[in-house]
Amino acid sequence: MNIKGMLSTWNTLAFKVRVSLLFIAIVPLGIYLVINNWLLSHHLLELENKNIISKTHQAHRVLDAKASELSKLSMDYGIWTDLHEKVINPDLPWIKENITTWIPENFGMDLVVIANKNLDIINAFGTPHKKLDQLLEKEIIEHVFTNIDNIPDNGALSGFKIFQNELYLISLCPILRNDYSGPYGGMVVIGKKITPAFLEEISYQYGYEMFMYDSAHIVSSRFNQTKAQRALSLFKQTNENVLHMDKATIFGVDAINDISGVPSGYLFIMEPRELNIILKNNLIAILGCIIIILLLTIRIKRSIVNPIKDLQLQISKMGKENTLSYVNIKGTSEIVSLADSFNKMIDNLHRHRLENENLRTLSITDDLTSLYNHRFFYEYFDRLTSNGCKNICILFCDIDHFKSVNDHNGHVIGDILLREVGRIIKAIVGHKAVFRYGGEEFVIVLDDYFVDSAYKKAEIIRLAVNNSSLIQKYSSYLPITISIGIAAYPSDASDIDMLIDKADTAMYFAKQNGRNQCHIYRPFMSKSFKSVRYAKKRIEV
């Protein structure tokens, strides 16, 4: 095989598709095997550990955000002039109604304490203690009171605390006036117990499988208690922040300090290990395959898809513009051959189309006047009504005394008159359809016209014929004028034959009343006059 033949073979669509599919099948498989034997064993374990540590820190930050919300709530009520006054001058009913009852009911808090500056608890919810230092260490209380000036910038003190052997998220705020002036009145303590429901809400919002250990109890959301105990036992043995329980589960662990900075428990986050690794492995393999496939697809697109799409766009453009033109395509040998065959077909279609258009024009055109003929009138009217045209007026025109003028001057003059009348009508109505209906009769179709506008148009035609010097020079003894009858669709008739008959009746009425007139059809005309066509039919019968 010579070089030219080889190049021709390589440029075929079949060869390109075979080579592309071969690469698509072999390359991704090779990438997948490399990833399984190298990346999985050397790197995915490290990525897995980093991922669980990152999620553990994220879960801890979620708890810190909950503490910040609690801090804001304690400040909203602690920095309040009304409460400051009610604590200095104790008003137990007010405090109970607006603080220790309101906050639990509306914010779901489990601990609310109002204490005066002597640390006496004035009223509380969730604890039986009477002194604040029975709940909190004196160092924490003194820290709050000695850092009052930092509250506007840093917020209220908040964090974890164990009460009555249960873990709480609490916030402490001194009771101050709204403008932070004057002496402090006491302290507000608000707490939220870390319960399974609390953790379940976080798990639902952020998708963490989690539990907490407060040095005595396990508080879990959706966790199996046995699995949690196993994780806790493994952590106590290893004291590591990543626990590989088995091939299916991995845990991340983060320490939780209480409000004074002392360790008070641990946060555990679980991830399904094997599935996670498999998913990552498959994802990397799939991404590699996608990249290779995309590169191959780009190549296929340039050599195959783009030329075919270009061909399709050029053909679509012909359809929209209702034209026939050659296509110019560059691509594989098969596509270029297809374009050549299409261009040959276009040559044949163009020739047949010209022939059909000429035949069509001849079939619907009157030879003498070059107007539309009688046969095309019914087709044209049906097309208008099928397209939803609602208001159509028919102008039925008849040249007055034409037979006498034609007999007196000859058919040559008669043909001149017919052509001139047709020209005048066409010049006045413009793009509206004009038909030579038969002999000296013309029909004008005015779509989207009402009868008043149609009448004005008819009068213009009548005057133009009456004032035409070319026409009137043959009116030696009889004036050559035109009578016009007007009927409207659908108000006068919804059937084309009846519509023509009524327009004819109105025209005949114009002739009977002296000719050279325009008349709109009225029902009384049908009673007073009989259509010329009906009279002819009776004669034929």
BELHU-V74904 format. One record per residue. N is the residue number from 1. RES is the residue in three letters. D_CENTER is the distance of its C-alpha to the mean C-alpha in Angstrom with 2 decimals. Layout:
# BELHU-V74904
{{N,RES,D_CENTER} {N,RES,D_CENTER}}
This chain:
# BELHU-V74904
{{1,MET,56.12} {2,ASN,56.07} {3,ILE,53.52} {4,LYS,51.84} {5,GLY,51.43} {6,MET,49.99} {7,LEU,47.43} {8,SER,46.48} {9,THR,46.02} {10,TRP,43.91} {11,ASN,41.60} {12,THR,40.89} {13,LEU,37.58} {14,ALA,39.40} {15,PHE,41.03} {16,LYS,37.88} {17,VAL,36.00} {18,ARG,39.02} {19,VAL,39.38} {20,SER,35.68} {21,LEU,35.62} {22,LEU,38.89} {23,PHE,37.51} {24,ILE,34.39} {25,ALA,36.76} {26,ILE,39.50} {27,VAL,37.97} {28,PRO,35.58} {29,LEU,38.49} {30,GLY,40.76} {31,ILE,38.36} {32,TYR,37.93} {33,LEU,41.74} {34,VAL,42.33} {35,ILE,39.88} {36,ASN,41.54} {37,ASN,45.03} {38,TRP,44.63} {39,LEU,41.53} {40,LEU,41.56} {41,SER,45.25} {42,HIS,45.48} {43,HIS,42.28} {44,LEU,40.06} {45,LEU,42.67} {46,GLU,42.56} {47,LEU,38.76} {48,GLU,38.95} {49,ASN,41.46} {50,LYS,39.51} {51,ASN,36.40} {52,ILE,38.28} {53,ILE,40.10} {54,SER,36.89} {55,LYS,35.40} {56,THR,38.71} {57,HIS,38.67} {58,GLN,35.11} {59,ALA,36.24} {60,HIS,39.25} {61,ARG,37.12} {62,VAL,35.19} {63,LEU,38.60} {64,ASP,39.57} {65,ALA,36.49} {66,LYS,37.66} {67,ALA,41.07} {68,SER,39.67} {69,GLU,38.01} {70,LEU,41.43} {71,SER,43.13} {72,LYS,41.04} {73,LEU,41.85} {74,SER,45.57} {75,MET,45.54} {76,ASP,43.84} {77,TYR,46.82} {78,GLY,49.56} {79,ILE,49.20} {80,TRP,49.85} {81,THR,52.89} {82,ASP,53.18} {83,LEU,53.44} {84,HIS,55.85} {85,GLU,58.19} {86,LYS,57.95} {87,VAL,58.96} {88,ILE,61.82} {89,ASN,63.01} {90,PRO,61.97} {91,ASP,60.04} {92,LEU,59.32} {93,PRO,57.64} {94,TRP,55.18} {95,ILE,54.41} {96,LYS,53.96} {97,GLU,51.69} {98,ASN,49.47} {99,ILE,49.52} {100,THR,50.83} {101,THR,49.37} {102,TRP,46.21} {103,ILE,44.80} {104,PRO,45.15} {105,GLU,43.72} {106,ASN,40.67} {107,PHE,39.98} {108,GLY,41.36} {109,MET,44.05} {110,ASP,47.06} {111,LEU,49.55} {112,VAL,50.29} {113,VAL,53.64} {114,ILE,55.15} {115,ALA,58.35} {116,ASN,60.69} {117,LYS,62.05} {118,ASN,64.98} {119,LEU,62.51} {120,ASP,63.35} {121,ILE,60.39} {122,ILE,60.17} {123,ASN,57.54} {124,ALA,55.29} {125,PHE,52.80} {126,GLY,52.83} {127,THR,56.24} {128,PRO,59.88} {129,HIS,61.18} {130,LYS,63.02} {131,LYS,63.10} {132,LEU,60.14} {133,ASP,62.12} {134,GLN,62.29} {135,LEU,58.50} {136,LEU,58.10} {137,GLU,60.39} {138,LYS,62.24} {139,GLU,60.98} {140,ILE,57.36} {141,ILE,58.39} {142,GLU,60.41} {143,HIS,57.54} {144,VAL,55.27} {145,PHE,57.97} {146,THR,58.99} {147,ASN,55.48} {148,ILE,54.53} {149,ASP,54.10} {150,ASN,51.31} {151,ILE,49.18} {152,PRO,47.21} {153,ASP,46.13} {154,ASN,46.04} {155,GLY,45.31} {156,ALA,47.23} {157,LEU,48.65} {158,SER,46.59} {159,GLY,46.71} {160,PHE,47.97} {161,LYS,51.28} {162,ILE,53.20} {163,PHE,54.65} {164,GLN,56.83} {165,ASN,55.87} {166,GLU,52.11} {167,LEU,49.49} {168,TYR,47.90} {169,LEU,45.46} {170,ILE,47.30} {171,SER,47.31} {172,LEU,50.42} {173,CYS,50.56} {174,PRO,53.71} {175,ILE,53.93} {176,LEU,53.89} {177,ARG,53.44} {178,ASN,50.13} {179,ASP,51.53} {180,TYR,53.07} {181,SER,56.55} {182,GLY,59.72} {183,PRO,60.76} {184,TYR,58.47} {185,GLY,58.96} {186,GLY,58.15} {187,MET,55.19} {188,VAL,52.00} {189,VAL,51.09} {190,ILE,47.79} {191,GLY,47.03} {192,LYS,44.50} {193,LYS,45.98} {194,ILE,44.38} {195,THR,43.92} {196,PRO,42.08} {197,ALA,39.60} {198,PHE,38.99} {199,LEU,38.39} {200,GLU,36.26} {201,GLU,33.89} {202,ILE,33.65} {203,SER,33.23} {204,TYR,30.37} {205,GLN,28.58} {206,TYR,29.21} {207,GLY,29.95} {208,TYR,33.59} {209,GLU,36.37} {210,MET,39.16} {211,PHE,42.58} {212,MET,45.12} {213,TYR,48.88} {214,ASP,51.04} {215,SER,54.29} {216,ALA,55.23} {217,HIS,52.29} {218,ILE,49.08} {219,VAL,46.05} {220,SER,43.15} {221,SER,39.70} {222,ARG,38.92} {223,PHE,41.75} {224,ASN,44.48} {225,GLN,47.66} {226,THR,49.54} {227,LYS,47.01} {228,ALA,47.07} {229,GLN,50.89} {230,ARG,50.95} {231,ALA,48.67} {232,LEU,50.83} {233,SER,53.99} {234,LEU,52.77} {235,PHE,51.84} {236,LYS,55.30} {237,GLN,56.84} {238,THR,54.86} {239,ASN,53.59} {240,GLU,50.70} {241,ASN,47.17} {242,VAL,45.69} {243,LEU,46.93} {244,HIS,46.56} {245,MET,47.36} {246,ASP,47.09} {247,LYS,44.89} {248,ALA,42.17} {249,THR,42.05} {250,ILE,42.20} {251,PHE,42.77} {252,GLY,42.40} {253,VAL,44.89} {254,ASP,45.03} {255,ALA,47.89} {256,ILE,47.49} {257,ASN,49.98} {258,ASP,51.01} {259,ILE,51.03} {260,SER,54.29} {261,GLY,53.17} {262,VAL,55.04} {263,PRO,53.30} {264,SER,52.39} {265,GLY,50.25} {266,TYR,47.65} {267,LEU,43.94} {268,PHE,43.03} {269,ILE,39.60} {270,MET,39.26} {271,GLU,37.13} {272,PRO,37.43} {273,ARG,39.25} {274,GLU,39.47} {275,LEU,35.91} {276,ASN,34.77} {277,ILE,36.99} {278,ILE,35.94} {279,LEU,32.26} {280,LYS,32.96} {281,ASN,35.20} {282,ASN,32.74} {283,LEU,29.96} {284,ILE,32.24} {285,ALA,33.33} {286,ILE,29.83} {287,LEU,28.81} {288,GLY,31.96} {289,CYS,31.25} {290,ILE,27.73} {291,ILE,29.19} {292,ILE,31.83} {293,ILE,29.51} {294,LEU,27.19} {295,LEU,30.29} {296,LEU,31.50} {297,THR,28.18} {298,ILE,28.24} {299,ARG,31.72} {300,ILE,30.89} {301,LYS,27.96} {302,ARG,30.27} {303,SER,33.04} {304,ILE,31.37} {305,VAL,27.63} {306,ASN,27.47} {307,PRO,30.37} {308,ILE,28.96} {309,LYS,25.55} {310,ASP,27.52} {311,LEU,29.50} {312,GLN,26.47} {313,LEU,25.01} {314,GLN,28.43} {315,ILE,28.82} {316,SER,25.40} {317,LYS,26.46} {318,MET,29.67} {319,GLY,27.95} {320,LYS,25.82} {321,GLU,28.93} {322,ASN,31.28} {323,THR,33.59} {324,LEU,35.59} {325,SER,36.16} {326,TYR,37.19} {327,VAL,34.83} {328,ASN,35.68} {329,ILE,34.66} {330,LYS,35.96} {331,GLY,35.78} {332,THR,37.85} {333,SER,40.82} {334,GLU,39.14} {335,ILE,36.15} {336,VAL,38.56} {337,SER,40.72} {338,LEU,37.77} {339,ALA,36.99} {340,ASP,40.69} {341,SER,40.81} {342,PHE,37.80} {343,ASN,39.55} {344,LYS,42.67} {345,MET,40.74} {346,ILE,39.34} {347,ASP,42.98} {348,ASN,43.92} {349,LEU,40.93} {350,HIS,41.57} {351,ARG,45.19} {352,HIS,44.47} {353,ARG,41.85} {354,LEU,44.39} {355,GLU,46.94} {356,ASN,44.65} {357,GLU,43.61} {358,ASN,47.30} {359,LEU,48.21} {360,ARG,45.41} {361,THR,46.52} {362,LEU,50.12} {363,SER,49.33} {364,ILE,47.64} {365,THR,49.82} {366,ASP,53.22} {367,ASP,55.69} {368,LEU,57.69} {369,THR,55.13} {370,SER,52.04} {371,LEU,50.08} {372,TYR,48.17} {373,ASN,50.55} {374,HIS,51.05} {375,ARG,49.37} {376,PHE,46.00} {377,PHE,45.99} {378,TYR,45.01} {379,GLU,42.25} {380,TYR,40.81} {381,PHE,40.98} {382,ASP,39.26} {383,ARG,36.43} {384,LEU,35.96} {385,THR,35.95} {386,SER,33.63} {387,ASN,31.04} {388,GLY,31.23} {389,CYS,33.70} {390,LYS,35.28} {391,ASN,38.19} {392,ILE,40.61} {393,CYS,44.19} {394,ILE,46.90} {395,LEU,49.82} {396,PHE,52.80} {397,CYS,55.31} {398,ASP,58.91} {399,ILE,61.41} {400,ASP,64.54} {401,HIS,67.90} {402,PHE,66.31} {403,LYS,68.62} {404,SER,71.70} {405,VAL,70.61} {406,ASN,69.67} {407,ASP,73.04} {408,HIS,74.96} {409,ASN,73.26} {410,GLY,72.18} {411,HIS,68.95} {412,VAL,68.27} {413,ILE,68.09} {414,GLY,66.06} {415,ASP,63.47} {416,ILE,63.38} {417,LEU,62.76} {418,LEU,59.94} {419,ARG,58.21} {420,GLU,58.65} {421,VAL,57.38} {422,GLY,54.31} {423,ARG,53.76} {424,ILE,54.09} {425,ILE,51.64} {426,LYS,49.02} {427,ALA,49.49} {428,ILE,48.91} {429,VAL,45.90} {430,GLY,44.12} {431,HIS,41.15} {432,LYS,41.92} {433,ALA,43.50} {434,VAL,47.31} {435,PHE,49.37} {436,ARG,53.09} {437,TYR,53.52} {438,GLY,57.15} {439,GLY,60.40} {440,GLU,60.18} {441,GLU,57.08} {442,PHE,53.65} {443,VAL,50.40} {444,ILE,47.56} {445,VAL,44.07} {446,LEU,42.29} {447,ASP,38.72} {448,ASP,36.92} {449,TYR,40.40} {450,PHE,42.28} {451,VAL,46.04} {452,ASP,47.13} {453,SER,45.32} {454,ALA,46.56} {455,TYR,50.09} {456,LYS,49.98} {457,LYS,48.88} {458,ALA,51.73} {459,GLU,54.25} {460,ILE,53.27} {461,ILE,53.89} {462,ARG,57.17} {463,LEU,58.49} {464,ALA,57.48} {465,VAL,59.46} {466,ASN,62.34} {467,ASN,62.55} {468,SER,62.13} {469,SER,65.34} {470,LEU,64.85} {471,ILE,64.65} {472,GLN,67.40} {473,LYS,69.97} {474,TYR,70.35} {475,SER,70.93} {476,SER,74.69} {477,TYR,75.63} {478,LEU,72.37} {479,PRO,69.27} {480,ILE,66.15} {481,THR,63.35} {482,ILE,60.27} {483,SER,59.42} {484,ILE,55.79} {485,GLY,54.43} {486,ILE,50.90} {487,ALA,48.89} {488,ALA,45.30} {489,TYR,42.68} {490,PRO,41.95} {491,SER,44.22} {492,ASP,47.42} {493,ALA,46.45} {494,SER,43.46} {495,ASP,45.41} {496,ILE,46.03} {497,ASP,49.70} {498,MET,50.39} {499,LEU,48.53} {500,ILE,50.71} {501,ASP,53.77} {502,LYS,53.11} {503,ALA,52.50} {504,ASP,55.74} {505,THR,57.51} {506,ALA,56.51} {507,MET,57.74} {508,TYR,60.98} {509,PHE,61.39} {510,ALA,61.20} {511,LYS,63.92} {512,GLN,66.14} {513,ASN,65.91} {514,GLY,67.22} {515,ARG,64.53} {516,ASN,62.57} {517,GLN,60.21} {518,CYS,56.59} {519,HIS,55.93} {520,ILE,52.89} {521,TYR,53.36} {522,ARG,54.73} {523,PRO,55.66} {524,PHE,59.35} {525,MET,59.47} {526,SER,59.02} {527,LYS,61.98} {528,SER,64.20} {529,PHE,63.45} {530,LYS,62.82} {531,SER,60.48} {532,VAL,62.24} {533,ARG,60.41} {534,TYR,61.58} {535,ALA,65.11} {536,LYS,64.98} {537,LYS,63.83} {538,ARG,66.75} {539,ILE,69.12} {540,GLU,67.82} {541,VAL,68.31}}
